[in-house]
């Protein structure tokens, strides 16, 4: 998932440089959403792994 966030971030940067503002904003928004989902899943799996290790 982090890979796809990076891909959309690169697409947003390229689109912004070329002047496609709407496309850049959309790709940047998608990248931000995917990054936050990745962070949430990472924290949940980290907590679950620590809880499992504590038993």
C-alpha positions in Angstrom: 0.0 0.0 0.0 2.9 2.3 0.7 4.1 1.6 -2.8 0.9 2.8 -4.3 0.9 5.9 -2.2 4.4 6.7 -3.5 3.2 6.0 -7.1 0.3 8.5 -6.8 2.6 11.0 -5.1 5.0 10.8 -8.1 2.1 11.1 -10.5 0.9 14.2 -8.6 4.3 15.8 -8.8 4.7 15.2 -12.5 1.2 16.4 -13.2 1.8 19.5 -11.1 5.0 20.3 -13.0 3.3 19.9 -16.3 0.4 22.1 -15.3 -2.4 19.7 -14.8 -3.7 21.1 -11.5 -6.8 19.0 -11.2 -5.1 15.8 -11.9 -2.3 16.7 -9.5 -4.7 17.5 -6.8 -6.6 14.3 -7.3 -3.5 12.1 -7.3 -2.2 13.9 -4.3 -5.4 13.3 -2.4 -5.3 9.6 -3.3 -1.7 9.4 -2.2 -2.6 11.1 1.1 -5.5 8.7 1.8 -3.5 5.6 0.9 -0.7 6.8 3.2 -3.0 7.3 6.2 -4.6 3.9 5.6 -1.1 2.4 5.5 -0.2 4.1 8.8 -3.4 2.9 10.5 -2.9 -0.7 9.3 0.8 -0.6 10.4 -0.1 0.7 13.9 -2.9 -1.9 14.3 -0.6 -4.8 13.3 2.1 -3.5 15.5 -0.2 -3.4 18.5 -1.6 -6.8 17.7 1.9 -8.2 17.4 2.9 -6.7 20.8 -0.2 -8.1 22.4 0.4 -11.6 21.0 4.0 -11.5 22.1 3.0 -10.6 25.7 1.1 -13.8 26.2 
